[in-house]
Amino acid sequence: MIGLISATRAGATARDRLAAALPGRCRVYDGPVREAMRRAFAECDQLVCFLATGATVRILAPLLEDKASDPGVICVDEAGRHAVALLGGHGGGANTLAREVAELLPGCTPVVTTASDARDVSGLDQLGLPVEGDVAAVGRAILDGERVALRADAVWPLPALPENVVPAAGAEGERPSPTLYVTDRTEPPEIPDRPAAHPTPQATLRPPSLILGIGASRGAPADEILTLISAALLEARLSPLSIAALATVDAKADEPGLLAAARQLGVPLRTHPADELAAVAVPNPSAAPLAAVGTPSVAEAAALAAAGPGAELVLPKRKSAPAEGRPAMATCAIARRRPRGRLTLVGLGPGARDLLTPRARDELRRASVVVGLDQYVNQIRDLLRPGTRILESGLGAEEERARTAVAEARAGHAVALIGSGDAGVYAMASPALVAAGSADDLDIVGVPGVTAALAAGALLGAPLGHDHASISLSDLHTPWEVIEQRVRAAADGDFVVTFYNPRSRGRDWQLPKALGILAERRGPATPVGVVRNASRPGESYRVTTLGELDPDTVDMMSVVVVGNSATRIAGGRMVTPRGYRWQV
């Protein structure tokens, strides 16, 4: 919840505007400012204070405890010109909130002063994983360009790290340097030949690698389950910060102790049917759970089932300590899941930066590897994090790019495969998904983008106001006979038609042929729009008719939109009526 506090009438106006823009996320605190801020600080995750930074600091200073638990605080000045991230830039989310507030208040600019943001370097607490250890010292070493050794048990899909974060060779005699571990182990391996008298800072990122399978008798107390979990992690020398989920059998989905334990750990409780668990090979099957819930193993089988293909059982079943007068009521086993790479299919839109969606921008900055056509990479190169590995190639290498992106994701990386418009429309999503196959070992995310047809339609007016079809006239991948069949079907169905890839120097007859097919069903006065370089430098568009369009004026940078029998030209713009009768 975001607490909103204001001290003046102007501040209250901006406060109310922000509250309206973020429905359900804000709570307005009225009354004396000092008391309102104190209440908001205790009750909210974040604060936006519409008053001076000095006054805010004086009021909040006595309340500060720890940056890991204090809320993020934003200050907005009286004129609404600046949204200053004052406290909790990373941990409290103030940096992100400052940018969001600035976008919602007209004329406002975010002010972010944390060193990592100023240098456009991911802070260790911004990598999407829990982090502990000497975070400040290792983070400073990264910012200062000092060599930082990276020691990871496996490749996890992290955002890009700066080039001075170097995978450690592990050889004896390696020069001591600050170290960043990525491991679920509580005791990282010692670094060879590092003198104990010269310790160097170390920080550890905790990947979500552990699934804890839990078996529980009816009425098993949450405290007993949590005590067992702590003992199991201690025995296996594993970090509780790496717990991804608890897992059990479906019959225990409503077990209060299990649900309470999952809540306290802040992880989901996943359940599996008994017959599914019974099919999992485990080292310690038992007759008791078979009789009770229909599977010879709950803890071990649920841990392995939830961890997925390639999982490793790192701690076999352990029982909780029996209480006085009753037997043990819980069992626990720990499985380590194999890291899953992340493949994001990102549509960049038609070209203009302001038509690149915020989600696409976020995914580009989340990636450690970007794969794409060279000219598309050039559009977004400045948005990428330092250290992002770029794999670019020229026209005609679409399938190779798709295979490369899938291979990089399967190696455990966070990969963004980019294309223009929407990645799923005549772009890279199709070949990538084909290359990925079953993709059981990958997390695949699609990010929608503004297509060329939509960008062209906005310039032409409203040609897509009713049913419409998009057809590519490129016969490089589709036989012309199939394309012609689709054009005839669109003509017979009276669809508005958008032609992609309409004409090139090597393909100059397909567009006249397609227009001729439409002309068999539509009159010469049918409106036609031609848009070239939609939303890019050199953008141009014109509205003409089916009878007057000269195909020689069209090239591969163009999109051609042919209206249907109802499309009209109104005020120089194409309009296809929706066809509804509005009822009063």
C-alpha positions in Angstrom: 0.0 0.0 0.0 1.2 3.5 -0.9 0.6 6.2 1.8 -0.1 9.7 0.4 0.6 12.7 2.6 0.2 16.4 1.7 0.7 19.7 3.5 -0.8 22.3 1.1 -3.7 22.7 -1.2 -1.4 22.3 -4.3 0.0 19.2 -2.7 -3.5 17.8 -2.1 -4.4 18.4 -5.7 -1.4 16.4 -6.9 -2.1 13.8 -4.2 -5.6 13.3 -5.4 -4.5 13.0 -9.0 -2.1 10.3 -8.1 -4.6 8.4 -6.0 -7.0 8.4 -8.9 -4.3 7.1 -11.3 -3.4 4.3 -8.9 -6.8 2.9 -7.8 -6.7 0.4 -5.0 -3.0 1.0 -4.4 -3.1 4.2 -2.3 -4.3 5.4 1.0 -4.7 9.1 1.8 -3.6 10.2 5.3 -5.3 13.4 6.5 -4.7 15.5 9.6 -1.6 17.0 11.0 1.4 16.2 8.7 3.7 14.8 11.4 1.1 12.4 12.8 -0.1 11.4 9.3 3.5 10.6 8.2 4.1 8.5 11.4 0.9 6.5 10.8 1.7 6.0 7.1 5.3 4.9 7.9 4.0 2.2 10.2 1.2 1.0 8.0 2.4 1.3 4.4 5.0 -0.3 2.1 5.8 3.1 0.4 5.1 6.7 1.1 4.7 9.7 -1.3 5.1 12.9 0.6 4.0 16.1 -1.1 6.3 18.4 0.9 9.9 19.4 1.2 12.7 16.8 1.6 14.1 18.6 4.6 10.8 18.4 6.5 10.3 14.8 5.5 13.8 13.9 6.8 13.2 15.6 10.1 9.9 13.8 10.7 11.0 10.4 9.5 14.6 10.3 10.9 13.5 9.0 14.4 11.5 6.2 12.8 14.2 4.7 10.7 15.3 1.2 11.7 16.7 -0.8 8.8 16.7 -0.3 5.0 15.6 -3.9 4.6 12.3 -3.2 6.4 11.7 0.6 6.2 9.2 1.7 3.5 10.4 3.4 0.4 9.8 7.2 0.5 9.2 9.7 -2.3 9.1 13.4 -2.0 7.2 15.6 -4.5 7.8 19.3 -4.5 5.1 22.0 -4.2 5.1 22.6 -8.0 5.1 18.9 -8.9 8.3 19.2 -10.9 10.3 16.5 -9.2 9.7 13.1 -7.7 12.7 12.5 -5.4 13.5 8.9 -4.3 14.5 9.8 -0.7 14.6 6.5 1.2 14.6 2.8 0.2 15.6 3.3 -3.4 16.1 -0.4 -4.0 14.8 -2.4 -1.1 11.8 -0.1 -0.6 11.2 0.3 -4.4 11.4 4.1 -4.1 13.5 4.4 -7.4 10.8 2.5 -9.4 8.0 4.4 -7.7 9.7 7.8 -8.4 9.7 7.0 -12.1 6.1 5.8 -12.0 4.9 8.9 -10.1 6.8 11.2 -12.6 5.0 9.5 -15.5 1.6 10.1 -13.8 2.1 13.8 -12.8 2.4 16.2 -15.8 5.7 17.9 -16.1 7.3 15.8 -13.3 10.9 14.4 -13.5 12.1 11.5 -11.4 15.2 12.1 -9.3 17.2 9.0 -8.4 20.6 9.3 -6.7 21.6 5.8 -5.9 25.0 5.0 -7.5 24.0 1.9 -9.3 21.0 3.7 -11.0 23.1 6.7 -11.8 25.7 4.4 -13.5 22.9 2.2 -15.0 24.4 -0.9 -13.3 22.1 -3.5 -11.7 22.4 -3.3 -7.9 22.8 -6.7 -6.2 19.4 -6.2 -4.6 17.9 -5.6 -8.1 18.7 -8.9 -9.7 15.5 -10.7 -8.6 17.1 -12.9 -6.0 17.6 -12.6 -2.3 21.1 -11.4 -1.5 23.1 -11.5 1.8 26.6 -10.9 3.0 28.7 -7.9 2.5 26.4 -6.5 -0.2 27.5 -2.9 0.1 31.2 -3.7 -0.3 30.8 -6.0 -3.3 28.3 -3.6 -4.9 30.8 -0.8 -4.5 33.6 -2.9 -6.0 31.3 -3.5 -9.0 30.6 0.2 -9.4 34.2 1.1 -9.1 35.1 -1.2 -11.9 37.2 -3.5 -9.6 37.4 -7.1 -10.7 34.7 -9.2 -8.9 34.9 -12.9 -9.1 31.6 -14.7 -9.9 31.3 -18.2 -8.4 28.0 -20.0 -9.3 26.8 -23.5 -8.7 24.8 -23.3 -12.0 23.8 -20.7 -14.6 20.6 -18.9 -13.5 18.7 -16.4 -15.7 20.0 -13.2 -14.1 20.0 -9.8 -15.7 23.3 -8.6 -17.3 26.2 -8.1 -15.0 28.9 -5.5 -15.8 32.0 -6.8 -17.6 34.2 -6.5 -14.5 32.1 -9.3 -12.8 34.2 -12.2 -14.2 33.5 -16.0 -13.7 36.2 -17.3 -11.4 38.6 -19.8 -12.9 39.0 -21.6 -9.6 42.6 -22.2 -10.2 45.1 -22.0 -7.3 46.9 -18.8 -7.1 44.0 -16.7 -8.4 44.3 -13.1 -7.3 42.1 -12.4 -4.3 39.2 -10.2 -5.2 35.7 -9.4 -4.0 33.4 -12.4 -4.7 29.8 -12.8 -5.7 28.4 -16.3 -5.1 25.3 -17.7 -6.7 24.4 -20.7 -4.6 21.9 -22.3 -2.3 24.6 -23.6 0.0 25.3 -21.9 3.3 29.0 -22.8 3.1 30.4 -21.7 -0.3 33.6 -23.5 -1.2 36.9 -21.9 0.0 38.8 -20.0 -2.6 42.2 -21.6 -3.2 45.3 -19.8 -1.8 43.4 -17.0 -0.3 45.3 -15.8 2.8 43.0 -15.8 5.9 44.8 -12.6 7.0 43.5 -10.8 3.9 39.8 -11.4 3.7 37.9 -9.9 0.8 34.2 -9.0 0.7 31.7 -11.6 -0.3 28.0 -11.5 -1.1 25.7 -14.4 -2.0 22.7 -14.5 -4.3 20.2 -17.2 -3.4 18.6 -18.8 -6.4 15.1 -20.4 -5.9 16.5 -23.9 -6.3 15.0 -25.9 -3.4 11.7 -27.7 -3.2 10.8 -29.1 0.2 8.5 -32.1 0.1 6.4 -32.3 3.3 4.4 -35.2 4.6 2.1 -34.4 7.5 -0.4 -36.2 9.7 -3.8 -34.7 10.2 -3.5 -31.8 12.7 0.4 -31.5 12.4 1.3 -28.2 14.1 2.9 -25.5 12.0 5.7 -25.1 14.6 6.6 -28.8 14.3 6.8 -28.5 10.5 8.9 -25.3 10.6 11.2 -26.8 13.2 11.7 -29.9 11.0 12.4 -27.7 8.0 15.0 -25.7 9.8 16.7 -28.9 11.0 16.7 -30.4 7.5 18.2 -27.2 5.9 20.8 -27.1 8.7 21.8 -30.7 8.1 22.0 -30.3 4.3 23.8 -26.9 4.8 21.3 -25.1 2.6 19.9 -21.6 2.8 16.2 -21.0 3.6 16.3 -18.1 1.2 16.6 -20.6 -1.7 13.3 -22.3 -0.9 11.0 -22.0 -3.9 8.0 -23.9 -2.7 6.7 -26.5 -0.3 5.1 -29.6 -1.9 2.8 -32.4 -0.7 0.0 -34.7 -1.8 -3.4 -33.4 -2.9 -5.1 -34.9 0.2 -3.2 -32.4 2.4 -4.0 -29.3 0.3 -6.1 -27.9 3.2 -3.9 -29.0 6.1 -3.8 -25.9 8.4 -0.3 -26.5 9.6 1.1 -26.9 6.1 -0.6 -23.8 4.9 0.6 -21.8 7.9 4.2 -23.0 7.4 4.1 -21.9 3.7 2.7 -18.5 4.7 5.4 -18.0 7.3 8.1 -18.9 4.8 6.5 -16.8 2.1 6.4 -19.6 -0.5 3.6 -21.4 -2.3 2.3 -24.8 -1.3 2.1 -27.1 -4.3 0.1 -30.3 -4.3 0.1 -33.4 -6.5 -2.3 -36.3 -7.0 -1.4 -39.5 -5.1 -1.2 -41.6 -8.3 1.3 -39.1 -9.7 3.5 -39.3 -6.6 3.2 -43.1 -6.5 4.9 -43.2 -9.9 8.0 -41.3 -8.7 11.0 -43.5 -7.8 12.2 -42.7 -4.3 14.8 -44.2 -1.9 12.5 -44.6 1.1 9.0 -45.8 0.3 6.7 -46.6 3.2 3.5 -48.5 3.8 2.1 -45.9 6.1 1.5 -43.1 3.6 0.3 -45.7 1.1 -2.4 -46.7 3.4 -3.3 -43.2 4.5 -3.2 -41.2 1.2 -2.6 -43.7 -1.6 1.1 -43.2 -2.3 4.2 -45.0 -0.7 6.0 -41.6 -0.5 4.8 -38.1 0.1 7.9 -36.0 1.1 10.4 -37.4 -1.3 8.0 -37.9 -4.2 6.4 -34.5 -3.8 9.8 -32.8 -3.6 11.0 -34.5 -6.8 7.7 -34.0 -8.7 7.5 -30.3 -7.9 11.1 -29.8 -8.7 10.6 -31.1 -12.3 12.7 -32.9 -14.9 16.4 -33.3 -13.9 15.7 -32.7 -10.2 18.2 -34.1 -7.6 17.2 -35.4 -4.1 19.7 -33.6 -1.9 18.2 -34.7 1.4 16.2 -37.9 1.8 13.2 -38.0 4.1 13.6 -36.9 7.7 11.1 -37.1 10.5 10.2 -34.4 13.0 11.0 -35.0 16.6 8.1 -36.8 18.4 6.4 -34.8 21.1 5.6 -36.2 24.5 2.8 -38.7 24.3 2.6 -38.8 20.5 4.7 -39.9 17.5 6.3 -37.6 14.9 3.7 -35.9 12.8 5.8 -34.6 9.8 8.4 -35.6 7.3 10.6 -33.5 5.1 12.8 -34.1 2.0 14.7 -31.6 -0.1 15.1 -31.7 -3.9 17.2 -29.3 -5.9 15.6 -28.3 -9.2 17.6 -27.8 -12.4 17.8 -24.1 -13.4 15.4 -23.1 -16.1 16.5 -20.5 -18.7 14.2 -17.7 -19.6 13.3 -16.9 -23.2 11.4 -13.7 -23.8 9.9 -12.9 -27.2 9.8 -9.1 -27.4 8.0 -7.1 -30.0 9.6 -3.7 -30.4 6.7 -2.0 -32.1 6.9 -0.3 -35.5 10.0 1.7 -34.7 9.2 4.9 -32.7 10.6 4.8 -29.1 7.3 5.9 -27.6 5.6 2.9 -29.2 7.9 0.5 -27.4 5.8 -0.7 -24.5 7.0 -0.4 -20.9 6.9 -4.1 -20.5 9.1 -4.6 -23.5 11.6 -2.1 -22.1 11.6 -3.9 -18.8 12.3 -7.2 -20.4 15.1 -5.8 -22.5 16.8 -4.6 -19.3 16.1 -7.9 -17.5 18.0 -9.9 -20.2 21.6 -10.9 -20.1 21.6 -12.0 -23.8 19.8 -10.2 -26.6 19.3 -11.9 -30.0 18.0 -10.0 -33.0 18.3 -8.6 -36.5 21.1 -6.0 -36.5 18.9 -3.1 -37.5 16.4 -3.9 -34.7 19.2 -4.2 -32.2 20.4 -0.7 -33.2 17.0 0.7 -32.2 17.3 -0.4 -28.6 21.0 -0.8 -28.0 21.0 2.2 -25.6 18.4 0.6 -23.4 20.4 -2.5 -22.6 22.3 -2.9 -19.3 26.1 -2.7 -19.4 27.4 -6.2 -19.8 24.5 -7.4 -22.0 25.7 -9.9 -24.6 24.4 -9.0 -28.0 24.1 -11.7 -30.8 23.0 -9.9 -34.0 22.8 -11.1 -37.6 21.4 -9.8 -40.9 18.3 -10.4 -43.0 17.5 -14.0 -43.9 18.9 -15.6 -40.7 15.6 -15.8 -38.9 15.7 -19.5 -38.1 19.3 -19.3 -37.1 18.5 -16.5 -34.7 15.6 -18.5 -33.2 17.9 -21.5 -32.7 20.6 -19.4 -31.1 18.1 -17.8 -28.7 16.7 -21.1 -27.6 20.2 -22.6 -27.2 21.2 -19.6 -25.0 18.1 -20.0 -22.9 18.7 -23.7 -22.5 22.1 -22.9 -21.2 20.4 -21.1 -18.4 20.5 -17.5 -19.5 17.9 -14.8 -19.5 17.4 -14.2 -23.3 15.4 -11.6 -25.2 14.7 -12.5 -28.8 13.6 -9.3 -30.5 11.5 -8.5 -33.5 9.7 -5.5 -34.9 6.0 -4.9 -34.4 4.6 -7.9 -32.4 6.9 -10.9 -32.0 4.0 -13.2 -32.9 3.0 -11.4 -36.2 5.3 -12.2 -39.1 8.2 -12.2 -36.6 10.4 -14.3 -34.4 7.9 -16.0 -32.0 6.9 -18.7 -34.5 10.4 -20.0 -35.4 11.5 -19.7 -31.8 8.6 -21.8 -30.4 9.2 -24.4 -33.1 12.9 -24.5 -32.2 12.0 -24.8 -28.5 9.9 -27.9 -29.1 8.2 -29.1 -25.9 10.2 -26.4 -23.9 9.7 -28.3 -20.6 13.1 -27.0 -19.5 12.4 -23.3 -20.4 10.3 -20.4 -19.1 8.9 -18.7 -22.2 7.4 -15.2 -22.0 5.6 -13.3 -24.8 5.6 -9.5 -24.8 3.1 -8.0 -27.2 4.0 -5.1 -29.4 2.3 -2.5 -31.7 2.1 -4.1 -35.1 2.7 -2.4 -38.5 -0.9 -2.8 -39.4 -2.0 -0.9 -36.2 0.6 1.8 -36.7 -0.5 2.2 -40.4 -4.2 2.1 -39.4 -3.7 5.0 -36.9 -2.2 7.1 -39.6 -4.8 6.3 -42.2 -7.8 6.9 -39.9 -9.9 3.8 -39.0 -9.6 1.3 -41.8 -9.6 -1.6 -39.5 -12.9 -0.7 -37.8 -14.5 -4.0 -38.8 -13.3 -7.5 -39.7 -9.9 -7.5 -41.4 -7.2 -9.8 -42.5 -3.4 -9.5 -42.7 -1.6 -11.3 -45.6 2.1 -11.3 -46.4 2.8 -11.3 -50.1 6.3 -12.7 -49.6 6.6 -16.1 -51.3 10.0 -16.8 -49.8 8.4 -19.0 -47.1 4.9 -19.5 -48.4 4.1 -20.8 -51.9 2.3 -18.2 -54.1 -0.6 -20.7 -54.7 -1.3 -20.6 -51.0 -1.1 -16.8 -50.8 -3.4 -16.4 -53.8 -5.9 -18.7 -52.2 -5.9 -16.6 -49.1 -6.3 -13.3 -51.0 -9.3 -14.8 -52.9 -10.8 -15.9 -49.6 -10.4 -12.4 -48.1 -12.0 -11.0 -51.3 -14.9 -13.3 -51.1 -15.4 -12.6 -47.4 -15.3 -8.8 -48.0 -12.5 -8.4 -45.4 -10.4 -5.2 -45.1 -6.9 -6.5 -46.1 -3.5 -5.4 -44.9 -0.7 -6.5 -47.2 2.7 -7.0 -45.5 5.9 -7.3 -47.6 4.1 -6.0 -50.6 6.8 -5.5 -53.1 10.6 -5.7 -53.5 13.0 -5.4 -56.4 13.0 -9.2 -56.7 9.3 -9.6 -56.2 7.5 -7.0 -58.3 4.5 -8.9 -59.7 2.8 -10.2 -56.5 1.2 -6.9 -55.4 -0.5 -6.2 -58.8 -1.7 -9.8 -58.9 -3.2 -9.5 -55.4 -4.8 -6.1 -56.2 -6.3 -7.6 -59.3 -7.9 -10.4 -57.3 -9.5 -7.9 -54.9 -10.7 -5.8 -57.9 -12.7 -8.8 -59.1 -14.9 -8.3 -56.0 -14.5 -4.6 -55.3 -15.0 -1.4 -57.3 -12.2 0.9 -58.5 -13.3 3.5 -56.0 -12.5 1.2 -53.0 -10.2 3.3 -50.6 -6.6 2.1 -50.3 -4.0 3.4 -47.9 -0.3 3.2 -48.4 2.0 3.8 -45.4 5.8 3.9 -45.6 8.1 3.8 -42.6 5.2 4.0 -40.1 6.5 5.7 -36.9 10.1 5.8 -38.2 12.2 8.6 -39.8 10.9 9.3 -43.3 7.3 8.4 -42.4 4.7 9.0 -45.2 1.2 7.9 -46.0 -1.4 8.6 -48.6 -5.0 7.6 -49.3 -5.9 6.6 -52.8 -8.3 4.1 -54.5 -8.0 0.6 -55.8 -8.3 1.9 -59.4 -5.7 4.7 -59.0 -2.9 2.9 -56.9 0.3 2.5 -58.8 2.1 -0.6 -57.4 5.5 0.8 -58.6 5.2 3.4 -55.8 5.2 0.7 -53.1 8.2 -1.0 -51.6 9.2 -3.4 -48.7 9.1 -0.5 -46.3 5.4 0.0 -47.0 2.1 -1.5 -45.7 -0.9 -1.5 -48.1 -4.4 -1.4 -46.6 -7.3 -2.1 -49.0 -10.8 -1.3 -47.7 -13.9 -3.5 -48.0 -17.2 -2.7 -49.6 -18.2 -0.5 -46.7 -14.9 1.5 -46.3 -15.3 5.2 -47.0 -13.0 8.3 -47.3 -14.0 10.9 -44.7 -12.0 14.1 -44.4 -9.2 12.5 -46.3 -9.1 9.5 -43.9 -10.1 5.9 -44.4 -13.0 4.7 -42.3 -14.6 1.3 -42.1 -17.9 1.5 -40.2 -18.4 -0.9 -37.3 -21.8 -1.8 -38.6 -23.6 -1.6 -35.3 -26.8 0.4 -34.6 -26.3 2.2 -31.4 -29.3 2.0 -29.0 -30.2 5.0 -26.9 
